[in-house]
Amino acid sequence: MKKRQLLITYLVTIILIYGLWYVLSLLLGSNLLPDPFVVLRQGVLELDKAPFWSHVGLSLYRILAGLFFGFILAVPIGLFLGSNERFDRLFAPLIYLGYPIPKIVLMPIIFVLFGLGDMGKIVLITMIIFFQLLITTRDSARKISKEVIYSLQSLGGNRWHFYRHVVWPISLPGIFTSLRIGTGTAVAVLFFVESIATRKGLGFYIIDAWGRADYSTMFVGIIALSCIGIILYEVFDLLERKLCKWKNI
């Protein structure tokens, strides 16, 4: 039932967006905002072109790599700091200092250190995801009450049992929430970095079409990049529902 409602919601939203888009294109009467059906036809043409899928695949690779490395670095550290008050106090100043800094301003430094290729772009996305996941995971792990810890110890639980059966399950919903939020940020950053000193990726695809005043192709790229963000968001939402069924108990 929920899946059906979600599908209906998406369909209604798409219809409303296309309807508003069509009306605006008629009112403006300009090539700057092409008819959505023209964009749809252009999209069908682009789907048959290998270069388009090359741009999509490379952008998807960069986002997934950034999310993956951000996850495997931030989650273990966040779980450890959240369950160890002494180390948390030690590293808290570094976290509070690093988190507010807009990571995008570090792009020139990252590109100098890691180059203009995939590595530099992935490192930048990883940094942004890392701090979001780290703070969310740490704060989730800190919510564990002393009574729960004492109960586990009284049952003979060791450190591994504590992380496996207490810290990890409690932190998991917060981790998925952070991943969903981070996905939107990663897509935005990806567009920015792919529009600079590169000829591959949807960011370049969009900027290149814009520079050639090929606005229908530009909107195809925008829709493709948006679809990547939406799909990843829904994947994380689905994983949360599957892995955190206890939330609804």
N, C-alpha and C positions, 0 to 999 in steps of 0.2 A: 504493500500500500504506500509506504514511504517512498519507494523507488518511483512509483507511478506519479505521486505528487511532485517529486523532484523533477521528473521528466516534463510534466505539464508546466511547471514553473519556468524551466529553461525555455520551452517552446514559446510560452507567452511572452517571456522577456525578449527573445530573439525577434518575434513578430513585432513587438512594440518598438524595438530599436530600429528595425528595418523600416517600419512605417514612418517613424519620426525622421529617419535619415532620408527617406524618399521625399517627404514633404519639404525638408530643408533644401534638398538638391533642386527641387522645383522653384522654391522661393528665391534661392541665390542665383539660379540660372547660370552657373559658372562651372568650368572644368575643375575648379579647386575642390569641389565636393561632388564627385561623379554619382550618377544614379546607382543605387545599391545593386540593381540587377545587372548593370554594366560591370561592376566589380565582381559579381558572382560569375558572369561569363568569363571574365579575365582569370578568375581563380581556377575555373575548370581547365582553361588552357594551360595555366602554370603547373597544374598537377601532372600534366603529361611531359613536363620538361625535367630532365635529370638535374640541371643546375639548381632548380628550386628545392628539390629534395636534399641536395648537398648542403644548401644553406640551412634548411630545417634540421638536418642531422647534426651538423656542427654546433648549432645553437643549443640543441637538446643535450648534446654531449657535454658542453661547457657548464650548463646549468646542473645536470645530474652529478658531474664530477665535483662541482663546488658544494652541492648539498651533501654528497657522500663524505668528502673530507671534513667539512664542517661538523657533520654528525659524529664521525668516529673520533674526532679530536675533542669536541666540546662535551659530549654526553658523559664519557668516563670521568673527565675532570670535574664536571658539574656534580655528578653523583658523589664523588670523593669529597669535594669541598662542602657540599650540603650536609654530609653526614659526619664531618670532622670539624668541629667548631674551632679548634686551634689553628688548623691550616687555613680555614676560611678567613679568620681574622688576619692571618699573615698575608694572604693574597688579595683580600678585598680591596685595598687601595689601588692595586694594579688594575683590577677589573673595573672599578668605578672611574679610573682615569682613562682607560682605553675605550670603554663602551660609548661615552658621549661623542667621541671624535668621529666626525663623518668620514667613513672609510674611503669615500670616493675622492677626497682631497689627497689621499695617499697614492692615487693612481700613477702619477709621474715617477714616484720613488719605486713603486712595485714594478713598473715597466722597465725602469733602469736596471733593477736587480734581476728580474726574471724574463725580460724581453717582451716584445710586442706580440708574441705568438700566443698559443693556447695557455701556456703555463702562467703568464702574467694575468690573463683574464680569469683563470680558474682560482688563482691565489686571491685575487680581489674579492670574488664571490665568496670564497671560503672564509675570508676574514669577517665579512658581514654576517654570514650565517653563524659563524663560530660564537661571536659575542651574544647574539640573540639566543642561541641554544644554551650556551653556558649559563647565562643568568636565569633563564627559565628553569633549567634542570636543577641548578643549585637551589633556587627558591622552593621548588617542589619538594626536593629531598629534605629541606630544612623543616618542613611541616610535620615530619614524623615525631610523634610524642614519645616521651621517655617511657611511658607505660608500655607502648608497643615493643620497644627495645628490651625492656625488662622481661616481658612475657616471652619473647623469643629466646632470650638467654636462659630463662627458667625451663624451657623445653629442650635445652641442649643445642640450640642453634649457634653456629659459628659465624665468622665474618662473611663467608660466601653465602650462607643462608640469608643473612641480613640483607645483602645487596640483591640477591636473586628473588626473594619472596616478599620483601618489604619495600626497599628503596626503589627498585626498578618499576614495580607495578604502580606505586604511588606517583612516580615522576612521569610515567609514560603519557598520560593525557596532556600534561603541560608540554612535553616534547613535541607531540603531534601538533599542538596549537602553534608552537613556535615554528615548526616546519612549514605550516600553511602560511603563516605571516611572512616567513623568510622567503617563500617561493615568489610572492609578489615583488618583494624587494630585489631578489635575484634576477627576475625578468627585467625589471627597470634598469638595474645596473648593467645587465648584459647588453641591452640595447645601446646604452651609452658607450660602453667600451668597444662594441663591435662597429661603432660608427667612426672609430679613430684608427688610422694606420692598419687597416685590414681590408681584404677583399672577399671575405667569406663570413657567412652568418646572416641571420635575418636582420640584424641591426644595419649592416652594410647594404643589404638588399633593399631595405626601406629608404635609407638615405640616398642610395644610388638612384632609385626610382623618383624620389623627390627632386633630386638635382636635374633629372632629365624631364621634369614636369609630366612624368607618366603617373598620374595620380591614381588611376585604377589599380595599377600594379603596386603602388605604395600601400594602398588600403588592403590589398591581398596579403602583403607582408605583415601589416599591423594585426590583421585578423589571425594569421598563422601564429604570430608570437603570443597573442592573447590566448589562443587555443592551447598552447603549450602550458601557460600558467594555469588555465582552468583545469586541464586534465591532471596536472600534478597536484593541484589543490584537492580535487575529488579523490585521487588515489590515496593521499594522506588521510582524508576524511574516512574513506572506506577502511583503511588499515586500522584507524583508531576504533571504528565500530567493531571490527573483527577481534582486535587484540585487547580491547578494554570493555568487554561485555559486562563486567562486574559493575560498571558505572550505573547501569540501569537496574541493578538488583535492589 
